[in-house]
Amino acid sequence: MDEGNTVELEHVLLIADGDKITVGKPVVDMAKVVATSQGESKDKKIIVFKYKPKVRYRRKTGHRQFHTRLVIDKILGPGMEPETPVKKTRRRKKEVTADGA
């Protein structure tokens, strides 16, 4: 995922806001989390070694898992309205007639 992209996560299991806790069964209905991506990175390499005795079978491979770092921007619980951006309207240009009126 590219850096700066926004993601909406809709499978929210629990929302805790101070003393108010909402637990989902299994998820909280109508809840969303809005997050921004900060890019991808790779984890440490792990070695996968397969071995069977008495058969001369040995396979050695490595694996590095990708991870995406997210920064949480907003947590919208049930009944909370998302902040919608206000659309700016353009002013209409005044029509100019030939007589100047």
N, C-alpha and C positions, 0 to 999 in steps of 0.2 A: 504494500500500500504506500502511495506517495506521501511525502511529508506535507502537512497542512490540510489534508482531506478531512472532512467531518463525517462521523459515523453515528447512526442512531441504533442503539441496542434496545430491543423491545422485550427480551426475556429477563425481567428483573425479579430476583428471588426475595429480596428484603430491602425495605427503606427505613432508615432510622434518622429521625429529625429531632434531636434533643431527647425528650422523654417519650415522644410519640414513635412507636415502632409498628410498621406494617409488614406482616409476614404473608407471603403468597402460598397458595395451595394449588399447584406447585409454583406458579408465578403470580406476581401482582398484576391484576387487570388494569389496563389503560396506563401503565407506567412506562416511561422511556428514560434512557440515559443518552445524553448528547456528548460525544467525545471528539477530540481532535488528534489526528495521528502525528507523531513526531518521528516517523521513519521506522525502518526495519533494521534488525541486527541479527547476528548469528550467535548461538550458544557455543560452549566448549565442545570439542569433538569427543564423541564416545566411540569406543572400539567394540565391534560386534565380532565375536570369535566363535565359529562353529567347529565342533570337534567330535569325531566318532572314533572310539578306540579300536585297534586291530584292523582297521580298514584303510589307513593312510588318507583319511578325509580331514582336511583342514581348510577353512575359509576365513579370511580376516578382512573385514570391511570397516569403514568409519562412517559416522553420521553427524551432521551439524544441523540442529533445529533452528528454523527462522522464528523470530519473535517480533511482534509489532508493539511499540510503546505508545500508549494512549494517555491523554490528559483529559480528565473529566471536566466538561464545561458546565453542564446543567443536569440536574436530576428532577424529572417531572413525575410527580406521583399521581394517583388517581384523583380526578377532580381539578387538577392544576391545569391552567391554560398555558400553552406555549406562547412565548412572546413573539408576536408576529411583527415583522418590520413594517413601518408605516411607509406606504408608497407616496412619493412626492408627485403632485400633479403639476403639469406644465401650464403656465399661463397662456391663454390664447392671445395671439397677436391681434391688435386692433386693426380693423380693416380701414384702409385709407382710400377714400374716394377721390375722384378727379377734382371735385369742387372744394375739397379740404374740409368737409363736414364730418 
